[in-house]
Amino acid sequence: MTSFVGAAEVAVDVRPATPADRPTVERLWLMFRHDMSGFGIGGQAQLPNPDGTFRSERVDAAFGEGGGDWAPYLFWSGEHPVGFAFVRGIDSATRILNSFFVVRGARRGGVGMRAVRDVVSRYPGSWAVAFQDGNPGAVAFWRRVGEDLAPGRWTEERRSVPGRPDLAPDVWVSFTYGKVLEA
């Protein structure tokens, strides 16, 4: 378990999520998807399923249905879960920070930056993360992450969404972090 103390003296622990943590991650996932529903896909709103849930195949993959090449992380402040991250491609040349979320009450105080730094440092090497141009908070955050973790050595590009010509391209930030840089 890794602990950090932010500017507002908020302790943040980042740890691998276990199967016992899955219900907590699933509840945070609903908040994440709710936040993302405001950034429509192909001009259409992202609405919940009839039962009030959202698509959850990434949660399934992160907890083992993705072939073991995923790793879920949970962020805590004391007894309070404050976010999560899913890493895809942990055995690949480039890891993908597939999903990343910090609850609104913990944002803007450095929690997200400390959490992403902790997760990324567990897998030194090449990284990539995708986000949408229409999400100004994500645009600013991921550009800050690139500059913080790989000053002057990160890239940004737009890539088409595979199999979805109806969608706007994703924006990808790529960087290398960790021991690979020290060599």
C-alpha positions as CSV (number, residue, x, y, z in Angstrom):
1,M,0.0,0.0,0.0
2,T,1.3,3.4,-0.9
3,S,0.3,6.5,1.1
4,F,0.6,10.1,0.0
5,V,-0.4,13.3,1.7
6,G,-1.7,16.1,-0.5
7,A,-1.6,19.9,-0.1
8,A,-4.9,19.7,1.9
9,E,-3.4,17.0,4.1
10,V,-5.6,14.4,2.5
11,A,-4.0,10.9,2.7
12,V,-4.4,8.9,-0.5
13,D,-3.7,5.2,-0.6
14,V,-3.4,3.4,-3.9
15,R,-3.6,-0.4,-3.9
16,P,-4.4,-3.3,-6.1
17,A,-8.2,-4.0,-6.0
18,T,-9.1,-7.5,-5.0
19,P,-12.2,-9.5,-5.8
20,A,-13.5,-8.4,-2.4
21,D,-13.2,-4.8,-3.6
22,R,-15.3,-5.4,-6.7
23,P,-18.6,-4.1,-5.3
24,T,-16.9,-0.9,-4.3
25,V,-15.3,-0.5,-7.7
26,E,-18.6,-1.3,-9.4
27,R,-20.3,1.6,-7.4
28,L,-17.5,3.9,-8.4
29,W,-17.8,2.7,-12.0
30,L,-21.4,4.0,-12.0
31,M,-20.2,7.4,-10.9
32,F,-17.5,7.4,-13.6
33,R,-20.0,6.4,-16.3
34,H,-22.4,9.0,-15.0
35,D,-19.7,11.6,-15.4
36,M,-18.8,10.4,-18.8
37,S,-22.5,10.4,-19.9
38,G,-22.2,14.1,-20.3
39,F,-19.8,13.7,-23.2
40,G,-22.0,12.1,-25.8
41,I,-20.7,9.6,-28.3
42,G,-21.4,10.4,-31.9
43,G,-23.6,13.3,-30.8
44,Q,-25.8,11.0,-28.7
45,A,-26.1,11.0,-24.9
46,Q,-24.9,8.0,-23.1
47,L,-27.9,6.8,-21.1
48,P,-28.0,4.1,-18.5
49,N,-29.4,0.6,-19.2
50,P,-33.1,0.0,-18.1
51,D,-31.8,-1.3,-14.8
52,G,-29.9,1.9,-14.1
53,T,-26.4,0.4,-14.8
54,F,-24.0,1.3,-17.6
55,R,-21.9,-0.9,-19.7
56,S,-19.4,-2.7,-17.5
57,E,-17.2,-4.9,-19.7
58,R,-14.1,-3.0,-18.6
59,V,-14.9,-3.9,-15.0
60,D,-15.3,-7.5,-16.0
61,A,-12.0,-7.4,-17.8
62,A,-10.1,-5.7,-15.0
63,F,-11.3,-8.4,-12.6
64,G,-10.1,-11.3,-14.6
65,E,-12.4,-11.7,-17.5
66,G,-9.8,-9.9,-19.7
67,G,-7.4,-12.8,-19.9
68,G,-5.2,-11.7,-17.0
69,D,-3.5,-8.9,-18.8
70,W,-5.4,-6.3,-16.7
71,A,-4.9,-4.8,-13.2
72,P,-7.5,-2.9,-11.2
73,Y,-6.5,-0.3,-8.6
74,L,-8.5,1.4,-5.9
75,F,-7.8,4.8,-4.3
76,W,-8.6,5.4,-0.7
77,S,-8.6,8.5,1.6
78,G,-8.9,7.0,5.1
79,E,-11.9,4.8,5.0
80,H,-13.3,6.4,1.9
81,P,-12.9,5.1,-1.6
82,V,-12.0,8.0,-3.8
83,G,-11.3,6.5,-7.2
84,F,-10.0,3.7,-9.3
85,A,-7.8,2.9,-12.3
86,F,-7.7,-0.1,-14.7
87,V,-4.4,-0.9,-16.5
88,R,-4.6,-3.0,-19.7
89,G,-1.7,-4.6,-21.3
90,I,0.4,-5.1,-18.2
91,D,2.5,-7.7,-20.1
92,S,2.7,-5.6,-23.3
93,A,5.3,-3.2,-24.6
94,T,2.9,-0.3,-24.0
95,R,0.5,-0.3,-21.1
96,I,-2.9,1.4,-21.4
97,L,-4.4,3.4,-18.6
98,N,-7.8,2.1,-19.7
99,S,-10.1,3.8,-17.1
100,F,-9.2,6.3,-14.5
101,F,-11.6,8.1,-12.1
102,V,-11.4,10.3,-9.0
103,V,-14.7,11.3,-7.2
104,R,-15.6,14.9,-7.5
105,G,-15.0,15.6,-3.8
106,A,-11.4,14.5,-4.1
107,R,-10.5,16.4,-7.4
108,R,-8.4,19.5,-7.8
109,G,-6.2,18.7,-4.8
110,G,-3.5,16.5,-6.5
111,V,-5.2,13.2,-5.7
112,G,-5.5,12.2,-9.3
113,M,-1.8,13.1,-10.2
114,R,-0.5,11.2,-7.2
115,A,-2.7,8.2,-8.0
116,V,-1.7,8.1,-11.6
117,R,2.0,8.5,-10.7
118,D,1.7,5.6,-8.2
119,V,-0.1,3.3,-10.7
120,V,2.3,4.1,-13.6
121,S,5.4,3.7,-11.4
122,R,4.4,0.0,-10.8
123,Y,5.0,-0.8,-14.5
124,P,8.0,1.2,-15.8
125,G,8.1,1.7,-19.5
126,S,5.8,3.0,-22.3
127,W,2.3,4.2,-21.5
128,A,-0.8,5.5,-23.3
129,V,-4.1,6.9,-22.2
130,A,-7.1,7.9,-24.4
131,F,-9.7,10.6,-23.7
132,Q,-12.1,12.8,-25.7
133,D,-11.5,16.4,-26.8
134,G,-15.0,17.2,-25.6
135,N,-14.0,16.6,-22.0
136,P,-12.0,19.8,-21.1
137,G,-11.1,18.5,-17.6
138,A,-9.6,15.3,-19.1
139,V,-7.8,17.3,-21.7
140,A,-6.1,19.5,-19.1
141,F,-5.4,16.7,-16.7
142,W,-3.8,14.2,-19.2
143,R,-1.6,16.9,-20.7
144,R,-0.5,17.8,-17.1
145,V,0.2,14.1,-16.5
146,G,2.3,13.8,-19.7
147,E,4.4,16.9,-18.8
148,D,4.7,15.8,-15.1
149,L,5.8,12.3,-15.8
150,A,7.8,12.9,-19.0
151,P,8.6,16.6,-19.3
152,G,9.0,17.5,-22.9
153,R,9.0,13.8,-24.0
154,W,5.3,13.0,-24.3
155,T,3.2,13.0,-27.4
156,E,-0.4,13.6,-28.2
157,E,-2.3,12.3,-31.3
158,R,-5.8,11.6,-32.5
159,R,-6.7,8.1,-33.4
160,S,-9.8,6.7,-35.0
161,V,-11.9,4.5,-32.8
162,P,-11.5,0.9,-34.3
163,G,-14.7,-0.2,-36.0
164,R,-16.5,3.0,-35.1
165,P,-16.3,5.5,-38.1
166,D,-19.3,7.3,-36.6
167,L,-17.3,8.4,-33.5
168,A,-14.9,11.3,-33.2
169,P,-11.3,10.2,-32.9
170,D,-9.9,9.6,-29.4
171,V,-7.0,11.8,-28.2
172,W,-4.1,9.7,-27.0
173,V,-1.3,10.9,-24.7
174,S,1.8,8.6,-24.8
175,F,4.9,8.7,-22.6
176,T,7.6,6.6,-21.1
177,Y,8.1,6.6,-17.3
178,G,10.3,4.8,-14.9
179,K,13.5,2.8,-15.0
180,V,13.5,2.7,-18.8
181,L,14.2,6.4,-18.7
182,E,17.2,6.0,-16.4
183,A,19.0,3.5,-18.7
